[in-house]
């Protein structure tokens, strides 16, 4: 089969890897409009469930990801730099560029043709393609060519946000809320290597305009944010990757993308081209990888392309339903931050943040209260570390079994 993936993000690259692993006779091409090694993102965040899937499907790239991923422990909620509450859990993060480098190398090792600096505007460029995968992001040009058929729905969020980096290394996933004369403004931050963290600033449109961000140049915006969050940054700077020549800092409103149809003719949507979920739940990369896995499996399971694409669409739309609802609840919660933060003590506010996706059993709140006690927090971290180690050992066994099977299949 002749397969073309338009878009060289995690979705397209990982699908290309899996397609070649499952059938080495596939002719697979990945086309990316940016130059090699160029990405405008910062770090991506993920959890054990994604690592399990990576090891289950391709242990080679999984090990490469795992080896360079940063581990952050727990979550902290800071209010005005004076009050702090703790949440449990742990997760992993990795620079987006590093992730893409790993997947490009793996794809090329398997025989995938990865092309950079090629902007696709017309599908007539691929007359011989049996399958075209549109994984060219939230502003997908391929999706827009057939938007009437895909029945794309775009819902624009109320809050303003901006993705930045910082030299301050946050060992915990950190939420920090500061009150200004124009209202509340906050950031979500996590490290993704030993020197750098992702830092996403968010606020209401009223606060954004009241602080003058609608008029400030990029450098001025960054300087103002450094001043607002100076007690959290520990004398570190913020980094803005706005393209040269841009007059205003790249503040955005989150765009929730959904599509009634995920395929048209021989074109399938994948990743952000098919769906987006609010950044506050950190599922973008996970869902892109899950799309890639699902399409690769259906490609194996069916003989005709229409059956492949129909099964892929039904599988992923069903799997996404709960996650998208969780993401919507999370986004709405952050839009109501001024109301919650003014009515609740720090511990209660932090718990409200934690359960923003939905209600939980009473014991969860009791665990949250216990986590505020240093000795019990350390105990919880020790239990988490033991569970993490056990899960890692299981992955090794899973990967070994997978590689034995794959080696036999690929040798045929």
C-alpha positions as YAML, in Angstrom:
chain: A
units: angstrom
residues:
- id: 1
  name: UNK
  ca: [0.00, 0.00, 0.00]
- id: 2
  name: UNK
  ca: [1.19, 3.52, -0.83]
- id: 3
  name: UNK
  ca: [0.66, 5.68, 2.29]
- id: 4
  name: UNK
  ca: [1.26, 9.42, 2.60]
- id: 5
  name: UNK
  ca: [1.18, 11.20, 5.96]
- id: 6
  name: UNK
  ca: [0.81, 14.96, 5.62]
- id: 7
  name: UNK
  ca: [2.27, 16.36, 8.84]
- id: 8
  name: UNK
  ca: [5.42, 15.31, 10.67]
- id: 9
  name: UNK
  ca: [4.18, 15.55, 14.25]
- id: 10
  name: UNK
  ca: [3.89, 12.63, 16.70]
- id: 11
  name: UNK
  ca: [0.72, 11.29, 15.06]
- id: 12
  name: UNK
  ca: [2.03, 11.03, 11.51]
- id: 13
  name: UNK
  ca: [5.49, 9.81, 12.44]
- id: 14
  name: UNK
  ca: [4.28, 7.17, 14.87]
- id: 15
  name: UNK
  ca: [1.68, 5.89, 12.42]
- id: 16
  name: UNK
  ca: [4.40, 5.65, 9.78]
- id: 17
  name: UNK
  ca: [6.55, 3.61, 12.18]
- id: 18
  name: UNK
  ca: [3.71, 1.22, 13.04]
- id: 19
  name: UNK
  ca: [2.62, 0.80, 9.43]
- id: 20
  name: UNK
  ca: [6.13, -0.28, 8.43]
- id: 21
  name: UNK
  ca: [6.50, -2.51, 11.47]
- id: 22
  name: UNK
  ca: [3.25, -4.32, 10.67]
- id: 23
  name: UNK
  ca: [3.92, -4.63, 6.95]
- id: 24
  name: UNK
  ca: [7.36, -3.80, 5.61]
- id: 25
  name: UNK
  ca: [6.03, -3.82, 2.03]
- id: 26
  name: UNK
  ca: [4.04, -0.62, 2.67]
- id: 27
  name: UNK
  ca: [5.51, 2.40, 0.87]
- id: 28
  name: UNK
  ca: [5.23, 5.14, 3.53]
- id: 29
  name: UNK
  ca: [6.04, 8.83, 3.14]
- id: 30
  name: UNK
  ca: [5.82, 11.56, 5.80]
- id: 31
  name: UNK
  ca: [5.71, 15.16, 4.59]
- id: 32
  name: UNK
  ca: [6.41, 18.07, 6.95]
- id: 33
  name: UNK
  ca: [6.24, 21.76, 6.02]
- id: 34
  name: UNK
  ca: [8.83, 22.89, 8.60]
- id: 35
  name: UNK
  ca: [12.60, 22.37, 8.23]
- id: 36
  name: UNK
  ca: [14.16, 19.37, 9.93]
- id: 37
  name: UNK
  ca: [14.66, 19.95, 13.65]
- id: 38
  name: UNK
  ca: [12.33, 22.96, 13.80]
- id: 39
  name: UNK
  ca: [9.32, 22.95, 16.10]
- id: 40
  name: UNK
  ca: [7.47, 25.76, 17.80]
- id: 41
  name: UNK
  ca: [6.33, 23.71, 20.77]
- id: 42
  name: UNK
  ca: [7.97, 23.25, 24.15]
- id: 43
  name: UNK
  ca: [7.53, 20.13, 26.23]
- id: 44
  name: UNK
  ca: [4.89, 17.42, 26.05]
- id: 45
  name: UNK
  ca: [3.56, 15.71, 29.14]
- id: 46
  name: UNK
  ca: [2.37, 12.12, 29.53]
- id: 47
  name: UNK
  ca: [1.79, 9.36, 32.05]
- id: 48
  name: UNK
  ca: [2.40, 5.64, 32.52]
- id: 49
  name: UNK
  ca: [-0.53, 4.66, 30.32]
- id: 50
  name: UNK
  ca: [1.14, 6.19, 27.27]
- id: 51
  name: UNK
  ca: [4.48, 4.59, 28.10]
- id: 52
  name: UNK
  ca: [2.70, 1.22, 28.34]
- id: 53
  name: UNK
  ca: [1.25, 1.72, 24.85]
- id: 54
  name: UNK
  ca: [4.60, 2.79, 23.41]
- id: 55
  name: UNK
  ca: [6.33, -0.30, 24.80]
- id: 56
  name: UNK
  ca: [3.45, -2.50, 23.64]
- id: 57
  name: UNK
  ca: [3.65, -1.26, 20.05]
- id: 58
  name: UNK
  ca: [7.31, -0.39, 19.42]
- id: 59
  name: UNK
  ca: [9.77, -1.05, 22.24]
- id: 60
  name: UNK
  ca: [12.66, 0.47, 20.28]
- id: 61
  name: UNK
  ca: [11.23, 4.00, 20.16]
- id: 62
  name: UNK
  ca: [9.64, 3.51, 23.58]
- id: 63
  name: UNK
  ca: [13.01, 2.91, 25.20]
- id: 64
  name: UNK
  ca: [14.46, 5.97, 23.47]
- id: 65
  name: UNK
  ca: [11.59, 8.12, 24.76]
- id: 66
  name: UNK
  ca: [11.77, 6.67, 28.27]
- id: 67
  name: UNK
  ca: [15.52, 7.18, 28.56]
- id: 68
  name: UNK
  ca: [15.38, 10.93, 27.94]
- id: 69
  name: UNK
  ca: [12.02, 11.75, 29.54]
- id: 70
  name: UNK
  ca: [12.00, 13.86, 32.68]
- id: 71
  name: UNK
  ca: [10.11, 12.57, 35.71]
- id: 72
  name: UNK
  ca: [8.19, 15.07, 37.80]
- id: 73
  name: UNK
  ca: [6.71, 14.18, 41.14]
- id: 74
  name: UNK
  ca: [3.49, 15.54, 42.60]
- id: 75
  name: UNK
  ca: [1.61, 18.72, 41.85]
- id: 76
  name: UNK
  ca: [1.76, 22.02, 43.72]
- id: 77
  name: UNK
  ca: [-0.79, 24.81, 43.83]
- id: 78
  name: UNK
  ca: [0.49, 28.27, 44.80]
- id: 79
  name: UNK
  ca: [-1.70, 31.29, 45.52]
- id: 80
  name: UNK
  ca: [-0.16, 34.79, 45.64]
- id: 81
  name: UNK
  ca: [3.18, 33.16, 46.41]
- id: 82
  name: UNK
  ca: [2.05, 32.97, 50.04]
- id: 83
  name: UNK
  ca: [-0.11, 29.83, 50.24]
- id: 84
  name: UNK
  ca: [0.65, 26.37, 48.95]
- id: 85
  name: UNK
  ca: [-1.22, 23.08, 48.67]
- id: 86
  name: UNK
  ca: [-0.09, 19.71, 47.38]
- id: 87
  name: UNK
  ca: [-1.62, 17.17, 45.04]
- id: 88
  name: UNK
  ca: [-0.35, 13.67, 44.46]
- id: 89
  name: UNK
  ca: [0.68, 11.78, 41.36]
- id: 90
  name: UNK
  ca: [3.64, 11.89, 39.03]
- id: 91
  name: UNK
  ca: [4.22, 12.09, 35.32]
- id: 92
  name: UNK
  ca: [6.74, 12.34, 32.53]
- id: 93
  name: UNK
  ca: [7.64, 15.10, 30.12]
- id: 94
  name: UNK
  ca: [9.86, 15.45, 27.11]
- id: 95
  name: UNK
  ca: [10.87, 18.24, 24.78]
- id: 96
  name: UNK
  ca: [8.71, 18.16, 21.66]
- id: 97
  name: UNK
  ca: [11.79, 18.50, 19.44]
- id: 98
  name: UNK
  ca: [13.48, 15.55, 21.16]
- id: 99
  name: UNK
  ca: [10.37, 13.40, 20.72]
- id: 100
  name: UNK
  ca: [10.16, 14.25, 17.02]
- id: 101
  name: UNK
  ca: [13.87, 13.54, 16.54]
- id: 102
  name: UNK
  ca: [13.42, 10.08, 18.05]
- id: 103
  name: UNK
  ca: [10.44, 9.28, 15.84]
- id: 104
  name: UNK
  ca: [12.09, 10.62, 12.67]
- id: 105
  name: UNK
  ca: [15.17, 8.47, 13.29]
- id: 106
  name: UNK
  ca: [13.05, 5.39, 13.99]
- id: 107
  name: UNK
  ca: [10.89, 5.94, 10.91]
- id: 108
  name: UNK
  ca: [13.87, 6.35, 8.62]
- id: 109
  name: UNK
  ca: [15.55, 3.26, 10.08]
- id: 110
  name: UNK
  ca: [12.45, 1.30, 9.03]
- id: 111
  name: UNK
  ca: [12.49, 2.70, 5.49]
- id: 112
  name: UNK
  ca: [9.99, 5.55, 5.78]
- id: 113
  name: UNK
  ca: [10.65, 8.49, 3.44]
- id: 114
  name: UNK
  ca: [10.54, 11.59, 5.68]
- id: 115
  name: UNK
  ca: [10.50, 14.85, 3.70]
- id: 116
  name: UNK
  ca: [10.88, 18.32, 5.22]
- id: 117
  name: UNK
  ca: [10.14, 21.83, 3.94]
- id: 118
  name: UNK
  ca: [7.29, 20.69, 1.71]
- id: 119
  name: UNK
  ca: [3.94, 22.44, 2.11]
- id: 120
  name: UNK
  ca: [1.00, 20.42, 0.77]
- id: 121
  name: UNK
  ca: [-1.96, 22.38, -0.53]
- id: 122
  name: UNK
  ca: [-3.51, 20.03, -3.09]
- id: 123
  name: UNK
  ca: [-4.05, 16.28, -2.81]
- id: 124
  name: UNK
  ca: [-3.57, 15.94, -6.56]
- id: 125
  name: UNK
  ca: [0.13, 15.84, -5.65]
- id: 126
  name: UNK
  ca: [-0.45, 12.21, -4.59]
- id: 127
  name: UNK
  ca: [-2.26, 10.50, -7.47]
- id: 128
  name: UNK
  ca: [-0.78, 7.11, -6.57]
- id: 129
  name: UNK
  ca: [-1.54, 7.24, -2.83]
- id: 130
  name: UNK
  ca: [-3.85, 4.52, -1.53]
- id: 131
  name: UNK
  ca: [-4.18, 6.23, 1.85]
- id: 132
  name: UNK
  ca: [-3.57, 9.86, 2.80]
- id: 133
  name: UNK
  ca: [-3.37, 10.65, 6.51]
- id: 134
  name: UNK
  ca: [-4.06, 14.30, 7.34]
- id: 135
  name: UNK
  ca: [-2.13, 14.94, 10.54]
- id: 136
  name: UNK
  ca: [-1.17, 18.54, 9.82]
- id: 137
  name: UNK
  ca: [-2.41, 20.10, 13.04]
- id: 138
  name: UNK
  ca: [-5.25, 22.19, 14.37]
- id: 139
  name: UNK
  ca: [-5.24, 24.42, 11.28]
- id: 140
  name: UNK
  ca: [-5.09, 21.43, 8.93]
- id: 141
  name: UNK
  ca: [-5.10, 22.59, 5.32]
- id: 142
  name: UNK
  ca: [-6.10, 19.08, 4.22]
- id: 143
  name: UNK
  ca: [-9.14, 19.10, 6.51]
- id: 144
  name: UNK
  ca: [-10.14, 22.51, 5.22]
- id: 145
  name: UNK
  ca: [-10.16, 21.22, 1.63]
- id: 146
  name: UNK
  ca: [-13.12, 18.99, 2.55]
- id: 147
  name: UNK
  ca: [-14.51, 20.76, 5.63]
- id: 148
  name: UNK
  ca: [-18.11, 20.36, 4.43]
- id: 149
  name: UNK
  ca: [-17.74, 16.61, 4.34]
- id: 150
  name: UNK
  ca: [-15.81, 16.32, 7.60]
- id: 151
  name: UNK
  ca: [-18.39, 18.66, 9.19]
- id: 152
  name: UNK
  ca: [-15.79, 20.35, 11.32]
- id: 153
  name: UNK
  ca: [-16.96, 22.14, 14.44]
- id: 154
  name: UNK
  ca: [-14.74, 24.74, 16.11]
- id: 155
  name: UNK
  ca: [-15.59, 26.01, 19.59]
- id: 156
  name: UNK
  ca: [-13.44, 28.92, 20.80]
- id: 157
  name: UNK
  ca: [-12.66, 29.13, 24.51]
- id: 158
  name: UNK
  ca: [-13.01, 32.35, 26.48]
- id: 159
  name: UNK
  ca: [-9.65, 32.59, 28.25]
- id: 160
  name: UNK
  ca: [-6.43, 33.88, 26.72]
- id: 161
  name: UNK
  ca: [-3.26, 31.79, 26.99]
- id: 162
  name: UNK
  ca: [0.34, 31.79, 25.81]
- id: 163
  name: UNK
  ca: [2.95, 28.99, 25.65]
- id: 164
  name: UNK
  ca: [6.36, 30.00, 26.97]
- id: 165
  name: UNK
  ca: [9.50, 28.35, 28.25]
- id: 166
  name: UNK
  ca: [11.61, 29.16, 31.28]
- id: 167
  name: UNK
  ca: [15.05, 28.37, 32.66]
- id: 168
  name: UNK
  ca: [13.44, 27.65, 36.03]
- id: 169
  name: UNK
  ca: [13.20, 23.88, 36.41]
- id: 170
  name: UNK
  ca: [9.90, 22.88, 38.07]
- id: 171
  name: UNK
  ca: [10.38, 19.43, 39.61]
- id: 172
  name: UNK
  ca: [6.65, 19.23, 40.35]
- id: 173
  name: UNK
  ca: [3.78, 20.07, 38.05]
- id: 174
  name: UNK
  ca: [3.09, 23.58, 39.31]
- id: 175
  name: UNK
  ca: [0.03, 25.83, 39.19]
- id: 176
  name: UNK
  ca: [0.67, 29.38, 40.38]
- id: 177
  name: UNK
  ca: [-2.06, 32.02, 40.72]
- id: 178
  name: UNK
  ca: [-1.35, 35.71, 41.14]
- id: 179
  name: UNK
  ca: [-3.81, 38.54, 41.70]
- id: 180
  name: UNK
  ca: [-3.17, 41.79, 39.85]
- id: 181
  name: UNK
  ca: [-5.03, 45.08, 39.73]
- id: 182
  name: UNK
  ca: [-6.69, 43.78, 36.54]
- id: 183
  name: UNK
  ca: [-7.66, 40.39, 38.01]
- id: 184
  name: UNK
  ca: [-6.27, 36.88, 38.41]
- id: 185
  name: UNK
  ca: [-3.61, 35.41, 36.13]
- id: 186
  name: UNK
  ca: [-1.92, 32.02, 36.49]
- id: 187
  name: UNK
  ca: [0.44, 29.52, 34.92]
- id: 188
  name: UNK
  ca: [0.79, 25.75, 34.50]
- id: 189
  name: UNK
  ca: [4.45, 24.66, 34.48]
- id: 190
  name: UNK
  ca: [6.52, 21.46, 34.33]
- id: 191
  name: UNK
  ca: [10.11, 20.62, 33.46]
- id: 192
  name: UNK
  ca: [10.95, 18.60, 30.36]
- id: 193
  name: UNK
  ca: [14.73, 18.36, 30.75]
- id: 194
  name: UNK
  ca: [17.42, 19.34, 33.25]
- id: 195
  name: UNK
  ca: [17.49, 22.99, 32.11]
- id: 196
  name: UNK
  ca: [14.05, 23.97, 30.84]
- id: 197
  name: UNK
  ca: [10.36, 23.96, 31.72]
- id: 198
  name: UNK
  ca: [7.19, 24.58, 29.78]
- id: 199
  name: UNK
  ca: [5.15, 27.44, 31.25]
- id: 200
  name: UNK
  ca: [1.63, 28.20, 30.00]
- id: 201
  name: UNK
  ca: [0.11, 31.47, 31.19]
- id: 202
  name: UNK
  ca: [-3.68, 31.84, 31.24]
- id: 203
  name: UNK
  ca: [-6.17, 34.52, 32.26]
- id: 204
  name: UNK
  ca: [-9.58, 35.95, 31.45]
- id: 205
  name: UNK
  ca: [-9.86, 38.32, 28.47]
- id: 206
  name: UNK
  ca: [-10.68, 41.16, 30.88]
- id: 207
  name: UNK
  ca: [-7.44, 40.61, 32.81]
- id: 208
  name: UNK
  ca: [-5.49, 40.22, 29.58]
- id: 209
  name: UNK
  ca: [-6.74, 43.56, 28.23]
- id: 210
  name: UNK
  ca: [-6.51, 45.25, 31.64]
- id: 211
  name: UNK
  ca: [-2.81, 44.38, 31.86]
- id: 212
  name: UNK
  ca: [-2.24, 45.75, 28.36]
- id: 213
  name: UNK
  ca: [-1.27, 42.53, 26.62]
- id: 214
  name: UNK
  ca: [-3.47, 43.50, 23.67]
- id: 215
  name: UNK
  ca: [-1.04, 46.36, 22.96]
- id: 216
  name: UNK
  ca: [2.35, 45.14, 24.18]
- id: 217
  name: UNK
  ca: [5.11, 43.88, 21.91]
- id: 218
  name: UNK
  ca: [6.39, 40.32, 22.54]
- id: 219
  name: UNK
  ca: [9.43, 41.37, 24.62]
- id: 220
  name: UNK
  ca: [7.30, 43.76, 26.68]
- id: 221
  name: UNK
  ca: [4.73, 41.01, 27.35]
- id: 222
  name: UNK
  ca: [7.45, 38.65, 28.54]
- id: 223
  name: UNK
  ca: [8.97, 41.29, 30.83]
- id: 224
  name: UNK
  ca: [5.59, 42.02, 32.40]
- id: 225
  name: UNK
  ca: [4.91, 38.32, 32.99]
- id: 226
  name: UNK
  ca: [8.35, 37.92, 34.56]
- id: 227
  name: UNK
  ca: [7.47, 40.72, 36.97]
- id: 228
  name: UNK
  ca: [4.05, 39.26, 37.81]
- id: 229
  name: UNK
  ca: [5.48, 35.80, 38.49]
- id: 230
  name: UNK
  ca: [8.90, 36.82, 39.83]
- id: 231
  name: UNK
  ca: [8.49, 35.06, 43.17]
- id: 232
  name: UNK
  ca: [7.78, 31.77, 41.36]
- id: 233
  name: UNK
  ca: [10.55, 32.07, 38.76]
- id: 234
  name: UNK
  ca: [13.42, 32.32, 41.24]
- id: 235
  name: UNK
  ca: [15.24, 34.95, 39.15]
- id: 236
  name: UNK
  ca: [14.90, 32.85, 35.98]
- id: 237
  name: UNK
  ca: [13.77, 34.30, 32.67]
- id: 238
  name: UNK
  ca: [10.84, 33.46, 30.42]
- id: 239
  name: UNK
  ca: [11.45, 32.46, 26.82]
- id: 240
  name: UNK
  ca: [9.17, 33.33, 23.92]
- id: 241
  name: UNK
  ca: [9.50, 31.58, 20.56]
- id: 242
  name: UNK
  ca: [7.34, 33.98, 18.57]
- id: 243
  name: UNK
  ca: [8.43, 34.10, 14.92]
- id: 244
  name: UNK
  ca: [10.49, 37.14, 13.93]
- id: 245
  name: UNK
  ca: [8.55, 40.10, 12.65]
- id: 246
  name: UNK
  ca: [5.52, 39.46, 14.87]
- id: 247
  name: UNK
  ca: [4.34, 42.68, 16.53]
- id: 248
  name: UNK
  ca: [2.28, 41.09, 19.31]
- id: 249
  name: UNK
  ca: [2.98, 38.18, 21.62]
- id: 250
  name: UNK
  ca: [1.24, 34.99, 20.42]
- id: 251
  name: UNK
  ca: [-1.65, 34.94, 22.89]
- id: 252
  name: UNK
  ca: [-4.36, 32.52, 21.80]
- id: 253
  name: UNK
  ca: [-7.87, 31.37, 22.61]
- id: 254
  name: UNK
  ca: [-8.10, 27.61, 22.81]
- id: 255
  name: UNK
  ca: [-9.90, 26.10, 19.82]
- id: 256
  name: UNK
  ca: [-11.78, 22.87, 20.48]
- id: 257
  name: UNK
  ca: [-11.86, 20.96, 17.20]
- id: 258
  name: UNK
  ca: [-14.24, 18.09, 16.49]
- id: 259
  name: UNK
  ca: [-15.39, 16.42, 13.28]
- id: 260
  name: UNK
  ca: [-18.54, 14.44, 12.55]
- id: 261
  name: UNK
  ca: [-16.62, 12.43, 9.95]
- id: 262
  name: UNK
  ca: [-13.00, 11.39, 10.29]
- id: 263
  name: UNK
  ca: [-12.46, 10.24, 6.73]
- id: 264
  name: UNK
  ca: [-13.40, 11.13, 3.18]
- id: 265
  name: UNK
  ca: [-12.60, 8.92, 0.22]
- id: 266
  name: UNK
  ca: [-9.00, 7.80, 0.97]
- id: 267
  name: UNK
  ca: [-8.21, 10.65, 3.40]
- id: 268
  name: UNK
  ca: [-8.19, 10.09, 7.19]
- id: 269
  name: UNK
  ca: [-7.87, 12.73, 9.89]
- id: 270
  name: UNK
  ca: [-5.50, 12.15, 12.80]
- id: 271
  name: UNK
  ca: [-4.27, 14.04, 15.87]
- id: 272
  name: UNK
  ca: [-5.11, 17.72, 16.22]
- id: 273
  name: UNK
  ca: [-6.52, 17.75, 12.68]
- id: 274
  name: UNK
  ca: [-9.25, 15.42, 13.96]
- id: 275
  name: UNK
  ca: [-9.72, 16.66, 17.53]
- id: 276
  name: UNK
  ca: [-8.27, 18.88, 20.21]
- id: 277
  name: UNK
  ca: [-8.56, 18.68, 23.99]
- id: 278
  name: UNK
  ca: [-7.77, 21.55, 26.32]
- id: 279
  name: UNK
  ca: [-4.11, 21.74, 27.32]
- id: 280
  name: UNK
  ca: [-5.02, 21.66, 31.02]
- id: 281
  name: UNK
  ca: [-5.46, 17.87, 30.93]
- id: 282
  name: UNK
  ca: [-2.21, 17.23, 29.02]
- id: 283
  name: UNK
  ca: [-3.60, 14.64, 26.61]
- id: 284
  name: UNK
  ca: [-2.68, 15.98, 23.17]
- id: 285
  name: UNK
  ca: [0.31, 13.73, 22.53]
- id: 286
  name: UNK
  ca: [-1.37, 10.73, 24.14]
- id: 287
  name: UNK
  ca: [-4.41, 11.05, 21.88]
- id: 288
  name: UNK
  ca: [-2.30, 11.57, 18.76]
- id: 289
  name: UNK
  ca: [-0.36, 8.39, 19.50]
- id: 290
  name: UNK
  ca: [-3.61, 6.53, 20.25]
- id: 291
  name: UNK
  ca: [-4.98, 7.59, 16.86]
- id: 292
  name: UNK
  ca: [-1.86, 6.26, 15.15]
- id: 293
  name: UNK
  ca: [-2.09, 2.92, 16.98]
- id: 294
  name: UNK
  ca: [-5.79, 2.54, 16.17]
- id: 295
  name: UNK
  ca: [-5.40, 3.22, 12.44]
- id: 296
  name: UNK
  ca: [-2.41, 0.87, 12.19]
- id: 297
  name: UNK
  ca: [-4.41, -1.91, 13.87]
- id: 298
  name: UNK
  ca: [-7.42, -1.42, 11.60]
- id: 299
  name: UNK
  ca: [-5.15, -1.45, 8.57]
- id: 300
  name: UNK
  ca: [-4.09, -4.92, 9.63]
- id: 301
  name: UNK
  ca: [-7.58, -6.13, 10.44]
- id: 302
  name: UNK
  ca: [-9.43, -5.30, 7.20]
- id: 303
  name: UNK
  ca: [-8.86, -5.98, 3.53]
- id: 304
  name: UNK
  ca: [-10.56, -2.92, 2.05]
- id: 305
  name: UNK
  ca: [-9.78, 0.72, 2.87]
- id: 306
  name: UNK
  ca: [-13.37, 1.80, 3.48]
- id: 307
  name: UNK
  ca: [-13.74, -0.81, 6.23]
- id: 308
  name: UNK
  ca: [-10.41, 0.27, 7.69]
- id: 309
  name: UNK
  ca: [-11.40, 3.91, 7.86]
- id: 310
  name: UNK
  ca: [-14.91, 3.28, 9.13]
- id: 311
  name: UNK
  ca: [-13.65, 1.06, 11.95]
- id: 312
  name: UNK
  ca: [-10.94, 3.61, 12.80]
- id: 313
  name: UNK
  ca: [-13.52, 6.42, 12.98]
- id: 314
  name: UNK
  ca: [-15.92, 4.48, 15.21]
- id: 315
  name: UNK
  ca: [-13.11, 3.28, 17.49]
- id: 316
  name: UNK
  ca: [-11.59, 6.70, 18.07]
- id: 317
  name: UNK
  ca: [-14.79, 8.72, 18.34]
- id: 318
  name: UNK
  ca: [-16.03, 6.35, 21.01]
- id: 319
  name: UNK
  ca: [-12.72, 6.40, 22.91]
- id: 320
  name: UNK
  ca: [-12.56, 10.19, 22.80]
- id: 321
  name: UNK
  ca: [-16.02, 10.92, 24.14]
- id: 322
  name: UNK
  ca: [-15.18, 10.81, 27.86]
- id: 323
  name: UNK
  ca: [-11.78, 12.46, 27.43]
- id: 324
  name: UNK
  ca: [-13.25, 15.37, 25.48]
- id: 325
  name: UNK
  ca: [-15.91, 15.86, 28.12]
- id: 326
  name: UNK
  ca: [-13.24, 15.84, 30.84]
- id: 327
  name: UNK
  ca: [-11.25, 18.39, 28.86]
- id: 328
  name: UNK
  ca: [-14.31, 20.60, 28.42]
- id: 329
  name: UNK
  ca: [-15.04, 20.46, 32.16]
- id: 330
  name: UNK
  ca: [-11.42, 21.36, 32.85]
- id: 331
  name: UNK
  ca: [-11.48, 24.33, 30.48]
- id: 332
  name: UNK
  ca: [-14.71, 25.61, 31.99]
- id: 333
  name: UNK
  ca: [-13.25, 25.31, 35.49]
- id: 334
  name: UNK
  ca: [-10.33, 27.53, 34.56]
- id: 335
  name: UNK
  ca: [-12.73, 30.06, 33.08]
- id: 336
  name: UNK
  ca: [-14.33, 30.27, 36.55]
- id: 337
  name: UNK
  ca: [-11.07, 30.58, 38.50]
- id: 338
  name: UNK
  ca: [-11.87, 34.09, 39.88]
- id: 339
  name: UNK
  ca: [-15.07, 32.77, 41.44]
- id: 340
  name: UNK
  ca: [-13.51, 29.65, 42.95]
- id: 341
  name: UNK
  ca: [-10.34, 31.28, 44.24]
- id: 342
  name: UNK
  ca: [-12.16, 34.07, 46.05]
- id: 343
  name: UNK
  ca: [-14.53, 31.71, 47.86]
- id: 344
  name: UNK
  ca: [-12.27, 28.87, 48.97]
- id: 345
  name: UNK
  ca: [-9.29, 28.35, 51.24]
- id: 346
  name: UNK
  ca: [-6.11, 27.17, 49.52]
- id: 347
  name: UNK
  ca: [-6.55, 23.48, 50.40]
- id: 348
  name: UNK
  ca: [-10.16, 23.42, 49.19]
- id: 349
  name: UNK
  ca: [-9.29, 25.40, 46.07]
- id: 350
  name: UNK
  ca: [-6.51, 22.93, 45.22]
- id: 351
  name: UNK
  ca: [-8.90, 20.02, 45.61]
- id: 352
  name: UNK
  ca: [-11.41, 21.77, 43.39]
- id: 353
  name: UNK
  ca: [-8.67, 22.13, 40.77]
- id: 354
  name: UNK
  ca: [-7.77, 18.45, 41.07]
- id: 355
  name: UNK
  ca: [-11.37, 17.21, 40.63]
- id: 356
  name: UNK
  ca: [-12.27, 19.67, 37.89]
- id: 357
  name: UNK
  ca: [-12.99, 16.81, 35.49]
- id: 358
  name: UNK
  ca: [-15.78, 15.43, 37.67]
- id: 359
  name: UNK
  ca: [-16.84, 14.31, 41.14]
- id: 360
  name: UNK
  ca: [-14.93, 11.69, 43.16]
- id: 361
  name: UNK
  ca: [-15.55, 9.57, 46.24]
- id: 362
  name: UNK
  ca: [-15.21, 11.09, 49.72]
- id: 363
  name: UNK
  ca: [-12.03, 9.09, 50.39]
- id: 364
  name: UNK
  ca: [-10.29, 11.10, 47.69]
- id: 365
  name: UNK
  ca: [-10.80, 14.26, 49.69]
- id: 366
  name: UNK
  ca: [-9.51, 12.55, 52.83]
- id: 367
  name: UNK
  ca: [-6.40, 11.51, 50.86]
- id: 368
  name: UNK
  ca: [-6.03, 15.10, 49.69]
- id: 369
  name: UNK
  ca: [-6.11, 16.36, 53.29]
- id: 370
  name: UNK
  ca: [-3.54, 13.74, 54.30]
- id: 371
  name: UNK
  ca: [-1.27, 14.83, 51.44]
- id: 372
  name: UNK
  ca: [-0.95, 18.28, 53.05]
- id: 373
  name: UNK
  ca: [0.94, 16.65, 55.97]
- id: 374
  name: UNK
  ca: [4.64, 16.33, 55.13]
- id: 375
  name: UNK
  ca: [5.18, 12.84, 56.61]
- id: 376
  name: UNK
  ca: [2.09, 11.42, 54.92]
- id: 377
  name: UNK
  ca: [3.01, 13.13, 51.67]
- id: 378
  name: UNK
  ca: [6.41, 11.42, 51.72]
- id: 379
  name: UNK
  ca: [4.70, 8.09, 52.42]
- id: 380
  name: UNK
  ca: [2.40, 8.61, 49.46]
- id: 381
  name: UNK
  ca: [5.40, 9.42, 47.26]
- id: 382
  name: UNK
  ca: [7.17, 6.23, 48.40]
- id: 383
  name: UNK
  ca: [4.14, 4.12, 47.54]
- id: 384
  name: UNK
  ca: [3.93, 5.83, 44.16]
- id: 385
  name: UNK
  ca: [7.62, 5.15, 43.47]
- id: 386
  name: UNK
  ca: [7.18, 1.46, 44.29]
- id: 387
  name: UNK
  ca: [4.19, 1.19, 41.97]
- id: 388
  name: UNK
  ca: [6.11, 2.99, 39.25]
- id: 389
  name: UNK
  ca: [9.02, 0.55, 39.54]
- id: 390
  name: UNK
  ca: [6.69, -2.45, 39.39]
- id: 391
  name: UNK
  ca: [5.01, -1.08, 36.28]
- id: 392
  name: UNK
  ca: [8.40, -0.49, 34.67]
- id: 393
  name: UNK
  ca: [9.42, -4.12, 35.24]
- id: 394
  name: UNK
  ca: [6.19, -5.29, 33.64]
- id: 395
  name: UNK
  ca: [6.92, -3.12, 30.63]
- id: 396
  name: UNK
  ca: [10.30, -4.76, 30.12]
- id: 397
  name: UNK
  ca: [8.69, -8.20, 29.97]
- id: 398
  name: UNK
  ca: [6.00, -6.88, 27.63]
- id: 399
  name: UNK
  ca: [8.60, -5.32, 25.35]
- id: 400
  name: UNK
  ca: [10.71, -8.49, 25.23]
- id: 401
  name: UNK
  ca: [7.69, -10.56, 24.20]
- id: 402
  name: UNK
  ca: [6.67, -8.00, 21.58]
- id: 403
  name: UNK
  ca: [10.14, -7.87, 20.04]
- id: 404
  name: UNK
  ca: [10.31, -11.65, 19.69]
- id: 405
  name: UNK
  ca: [7.02, -11.69, 17.82]
- id: 406
  name: UNK
  ca: [7.93, -8.65, 15.70]
- id: 407
  name: UNK
  ca: [11.31, -10.08, 14.75]
- id: 408
  name: UNK
  ca: [9.65, -13.24, 13.51]
- id: 409
  name: UNK
  ca: [7.04, -11.32, 11.53]
- id: 410
  name: UNK
  ca: [9.50, -8.88, 9.99]
- id: 411
  name: UNK
  ca: [11.82, -11.69, 8.92]
- id: 412
  name: UNK
  ca: [9.08, -13.29, 6.81]
...
